[in-house]
Amino acid sequence: MIGAKTAALFLTHRTPHLLIVRLRHYFKNMLCTDLHPPAAVRGMTRLSREAFNKTIKTPHLIVPKDVNLNNVCRVIKKFLLKMERYKPVVSEEYKITLHPLAVQRWEDLAEVELDKLGIDSKALVWQEIQLGYENWKYDEIFKAVLPEDKEALSSFSKIGHIVHLNLKDHLLAYRELIGAVLLDKIPGCRTVVNKSVTIDNTYRNFQMELLCGEPDYQVDVKENGCAFKFDFSKVYWNPRLSTEHEKVVKMLNKNDILFDLYAGVGPFTVPAARKGCTVFSNDLNPDSYQALVENCTLNKVSKNVKCYNKDAIDFIQQEMKHALLETCANESFKGHIHITMNLPAMAVEHLPYFPALLKGEKIVNLQQKPLVHVYCFAKGVDDKKLIAQKLVEQWLGTDVDDKLKEIAFVRNVAPNKDMMRVSFYLTEDLLYGHSDAGRKRHLDTEDKPAEESKRPCQISDVLEDGKESK
């Protein structure tokens, strides 16, 4: 329950039907129509900062000069009008601006017992104040400007100095204004971009429309204690995956081996290498590969990482296969083997290359079963974990019930569509082709060139992958 000292319920004479809840002495400005931006800004598509100017009357406390102003501010602070770049206390005038929802008559201040400080009801007056564009936050500006009957701007990402948007169609007419507002209001923002529908299918990155600011896409970001540098216009980076990166890296221990099939600029690779893991890191995009190499150097982990610029299928059949055979033959290896497959739009399509991967090789006992972390999109209204598991089993060609470590929710991408992680073990029977899946895969690939199995991401896949969750 909320205590009486931290919450109050009251009705206002201006809106007698409205029940106002005050939590932790905080009065929401947007519940007071006087504190809204002018109604005339609704529908504005090009930012006019002057159009936000308005004059309103608010309660003020005029403190007698013989009273200690600091003492008054201390007891009255819960009633102050708090807005962006507005100073409610004018020390030289001994004047304090109060919130119009909190104070509508002298009796509203009874609980602070101002009379004990030598202040009576004559000190409460109503005076005009000037408000302008600088006094509202970006979300308050958007709420006043954008269409009331349609979905508002729900979210955006900040990557270094870049604010990245994925605007819905009905907001495109307002994109110039949205960009200008975010450039003004977001600290450290120098560039605002919107995702274009034109997609580079091969590398899963996208073209961007510059909405406002500098056309500078080279960014510096930090994630999980590591530094990353890259050109955001040429590679894939999603700050919403930071927690997931951290979760997987926490599963790794020193001397483990990580195969990072779609490494990007290194959000799995670099922190894993910092923990002392040996990492085989691959990405098809040459710009991502270059940034990956540079980020390994930047974080001083190059000695633990081998970087490759190859298609994932080739990487599995060549580098991974060779490293697995070496590891299997190394009786002194006591670590664990992890495989990250963070390409949710199509990673499951590469699962068929694990069964029978070691078929025909000299059979040795696996010191540790490789643990695959494959990401996918689970679409539908049913249990998303079950959907993800069935998707993995469909492409792997076998049940994973006895191989499963966990199925984890990563994030919501769109209505009835979640990004999921399925973590399962590759058994000896699977890798050596002893299982039905392994035998089927071996037969399927004997007459099918590897190139036929490769495909770029589809535009729809990439667009969905890049959608911002609320």
Helices and strands as residue ranges (DSSP letters): E 7-11, E 19-23, G 29-31, G 33-35, G 39-41, G 49-52, E 54-62, H 69-76, G 77-79, E 89-90, G 91-93, E 95-97, G 106-112, G 114-117, G 121-123, E 124-131, G 133-135, H 138-145, E 157-159, E 162-165, G 169-174, H 175-185, E 191-199, E 206-213, E 218-223, E 226-231, G 239-241, H 242-251, E 257-260, H 269-274, E 278-282, H 286-298, G 302-304, E 305-308, H 312-315, I 316-320, H 321-329, E 337-341, G 347-353, E 371-379, H 384-396, E 404-414, E 417-425, H 428-431, H 436-446, H 450-453, H 459-466
